[in-house]
Amino acid sequence: MSRDAPRLYCAPNDLPFAQGEVCSLTPGQAHYLGSVMRQSVGDVLRVFNAKDGEWEATLSTLRKDKGTICFVEQKRVAQPTEGAVLLFAPLKRDATELVIRMGTELGVKRFLPVITERTNTHRLNLERLTLIATEAAEQCERLDVPEIETPKPLFTRLAEWSETDVLYAALERQPGTEQPCESAAEVGLLVGPEGGFSPAEMQRLRGLSFVHALSLGSLVLRADTAVCAGLSRLAVRVHKNTSV
């Protein structure tokens, strides 16, 4: 199977993928394969989800808004992505979409939007953001699509966070800790809004035992840049069981 074959996410259902089984495409998938990727009946695809892994499949039928695929052979077994949980303050639309795309490519397991005192927007188009995460998962060859939850107030989220897990907070001009994370079952990254956390929020964050400052340098970064920088640091060091 060519690595250039298009990858397609098919949500898991009660019936697992199996050799010879036929699966219907959604109208969006049929349009994408036919009009965007210029695929034809008989072409090979890579189809995946977190339950069934990745399979080689062939395009059985294809019309404007409908089509079917036939599963041929499993190529990769299901394996969850090992990455951080991202708590972030929603930004303007384009910046939020960039956070979802970059976060998916950098291995975020779950996106937990938080509402802070300086959050720019309290409304998210979860359907569109899930589509962006799905497209990013298809592109970067991960086997799952991260969940995107509805926004909650910052300290409601933190009240739900297990104190045995580690949450690194990107705090402007704060020195990073050398707190190791090898004992934590879950590792998270918290990034605030444009303008940073308020003084009251900073004070409360410093009082939480599981929150540790993560230094991203001496420069003040845009929130979406801070997400990328913070996740990159965690991806490189956290999973080697070293300090950050």
HELIX and SHEET records of a PDB file:
HELIX    1   1 PRO A   27  HIS A   31  1                                   5    
HELIX    2   2 TYR A   32  VAL A   36  3                                   5    
HELIX    3   3 ARG A   93  GLU A  105  1                                  13    
HELIX    4   4 LEU A  126  CYS A  140  1                                  15    
HELIX    5   5 LEU A  154  GLU A  160  1                                   7    
HELIX    6   6 PRO A  199  ARG A  206  1                                   8    
HELIX    7   7 ALA A  223  ARG A  237  1                                  15    
HELIX    8   8 VAL A  238  LYS A  240  5                                   3    
SHEET    1   A 5 ARG A   7  TYR A   9  0                                        
SHEET    2   A 5 VAL A  44  ASN A  49  1                                        
SHEET    3   A 5 GLY A  53  LEU A  62 -1                                        
SHEET    4   A 5 GLY A  67  ARG A  76 -1                                        
SHEET    5   A 5 VAL A  22  SER A  24 -1                                        
SHEET    1   B 6 GLU A 147  ILE A 148  0                                        
SHEET    2   B 6 ARG A 110  ILE A 115  1                                        
SHEET    3   B 6 VAL A  85  PHE A  88  1                                        
SHEET    4   B 6 VAL A 187  VAL A 191  1                                        
SHEET    5   B 6 VAL A 166  ALA A 170  1                                        
SHEET    6   B 6 VAL A 211  ALA A 213  1                                        
SHEET    1   C 3 GLU A 147  ILE A 148  0                                        
SHEET    2   C 3 ARG A 110  ILE A 115  1                                        
SHEET    3   C 3 LYS A 152  PRO A 153  1                                        
END                                                                             
